[in-house]
Amino acid sequence: MSRLSLINMVIGFVLVFLSASLGTFIVNQMTTLYVTAPQHLAAWQHTLVRSAHGHSTLCGLVHILFALTLPYSRLSARLKLWQAVGIGAGSIAMGPLLLLKALGQPSLDLDPLSLLMGLLLSMFLFALIFHAFGIFMRIKTSK
């Protein structure tokens, strides 16, 4: 694999990491909007269902890209397994659990479902950034 390809892999995973991290701020703004304007509850539910669809698609692509780029990571097999678990956790949070969240009312309080989703998404984010680091280590050691 060329050095340029490896550099682009790292950039891609870092961009997905940053994009996923910024999603937290967007969802907080959206929740505040829908809590202060309850007449838009149907829009809240529609937004979450559409978001679950889009995020499930993204997570599927991340799974595929993770699998394709796994041989280029310098991390141990055990860390790679934990990364796979983390990516799977994010897929569960942003697919089925987000659909489940759409059934409820928007709230600014932290409910158990939101806490579980936050934990699973944190695992997803750690997996992404560590994978980018593993590939970066490959770049660093290849001349």
C-alpha positions, 0 to 999 in steps of 0.5 A: 500500500502506498504511503499516500493511500495510508495518509488518506485512510488516516484523514478519512477516519479522522474526518469521520471521528470529527463529524461524529463528535460534532453530531452531539452538539447538533442533537443538543440544539435540536432537542432544545428546539423541539422541547421549546416548540412541542407542536413540532413533535412529529418533525422530531420523530421524523428527524430521528427516523431519518437520522437513524437511516442515514447513520445506519448507512454510515456505520455500515460503510465504516464497518466495511472500511474498517475491515478493508483497512484493518491489515494496515493498522499496527495495533495488536489483534486484541485492540483490533477486536475491541475496535470492532466491538466499538464500531458495532456499539456505535451501529447499535446506538445510531440504528435500533436505539435511535429508532427507539428514541424516536418513539419517546418525547424529546427531553433535556434530561438525561434518560437511561436510553440517552446514557446508553447511547452516549456510552455506545457512541463513545466506544464508537469514537474511541474505536475510530480514533484508535484505528486512525492512530494504528494506521498512522503508526504504519505510516510512521514505520514505513519509509 
